[in-house]
């Protein structure tokens, strides 16, 4: 089969690799119809993922059709159109039993290796899906493949940023960083907030956030705008989706006293200079969220079916699998907001 492989940091190629096979009774094989490139794919692309194995098939956001199931699969059937969660979880550890699958003690992420056990991903014609009954969800025919791809990761993550912050009806919400996850946070926040302020350095992303119902602003002008809308108090909730030191610092400066900074941007800094005096004096809550497609994808699918949300408005490029290297270059250069790769018809 054809698959997108990280040959070396900075070198993504579409190669012919062996077709996946059922290894465990709970496995399924999915013929991938559409996959997407996520910001998390850029960490191994830039060599930032410790122990990442060159040769890993990339991609953790994909939709396809089940073509084979193992003997232990009870609910998922061949012929079903499905979306996978970006991570797998065993369902048996204490975290899973308590409803925290994102903290599963044996979790893996599709398209990753090194920091997790290697699990080849879905930017390919076929993919092996472990724990298929947990990981896969059958799709409503009224939802397109392109929309369903968002259920794998970025939409539940953007939703999680708003939900975990305890956002209430009428709140003022600021979103720092308007990549795909930040735009999903904007999309969800506009259903609750009285005002959503979207902060980004890139004018095209600000325009897109405006089209979703936010008031968009460059970082250097964001504090003035937040103060204008809140009479100087600060935002009730700030979702930090930039994944940068500067983004987090800005978010902490935009939040009101007793407000919440909800971080969904990926951070790995071991020595971030958190101002404890500011945090204590302002009684600020700081929450980190990975995203929980296991628990949230069902309600988000319902919102898509009912027409309340349409995440596909952020798709900027649709490209065949064969052009994946070019797609990565566009996405890495921030010339693409969200790229959908067509893997099969």
HELIX and SHEET records of a PDB file:
HELIX    1   1 UNK A   41  UNK A   45  1                                   5    
HELIX    2   2 UNK A   94  UNK A   97  1                                   4    
HELIX    3   3 UNK A  101  UNK A  103  5                                   3    
HELIX    4   4 UNK A  132  UNK A  135  1                                   4    
HELIX    5   5 UNK A  145  UNK A  149  1                                   5    
HELIX    6   6 UNK A  150  UNK A  152  5                                   3    
HELIX    7   7 UNK A  154  UNK A  164  1                                  11    
HELIX    8   8 UNK A  180  UNK A  189  1                                  10    
HELIX    9   9 UNK A  203  UNK A  211  1                                   9    
HELIX   10  10 UNK A  219  UNK A  230  1                                  12    
HELIX   11  11 UNK A  245  UNK A  254  1                                  10    
HELIX   12  12 UNK A  276  UNK A  282  1                                   7    
HELIX   13  13 UNK A  293  UNK A  305  1                                  13    
HELIX   14  14 UNK A  311  UNK A  314  5                                   4    
HELIX   15  15 UNK A  321  UNK A  323  5                                   3    
HELIX   16  16 UNK A  324  UNK A  332  1                                   9    
SHEET    1   A 2 UNK A   2  UNK A   8  0                                        
SHEET    2   A 2 UNK A  11  UNK A  16 -1                                        
SHEET    1   B 5 UNK A 126  UNK A 129  0                                        
SHEET    2   B 5 UNK A  28  UNK A  37 -1                                        
SHEET    3   B 5 UNK A  61  UNK A  69 -1                                        
SHEET    4   B 5 UNK A  81  UNK A  84 -1                                        
SHEET    5   B 5 UNK A 136  UNK A 138 -1                                        
SHEET    1   C 4 UNK A 126  UNK A 129  0                                        
SHEET    2   C 4 UNK A  28  UNK A  37 -1                                        
SHEET    3   C 4 UNK A 339  UNK A 342 -1                                        
SHEET    4   C 4 UNK A 317  UNK A 320  1                                        
SHEET    1   D 2 UNK A  87  UNK A  88  0                                        
SHEET    2   D 2 UNK A 108  UNK A 109 -1                                        
SHEET    1   E 6 UNK A 215  UNK A 217  0                                        
SHEET    2   E 6 UNK A 195  UNK A 199  1                                        
SHEET    3   E 6 UNK A 172  UNK A 176  1                                        
SHEET    4   E 6 UNK A 235  UNK A 240  1                                        
SHEET    5   E 6 UNK A 255  UNK A 263  1                                        
SHEET    6   E 6 UNK A 285  UNK A 288  1                                        
END                                                                             
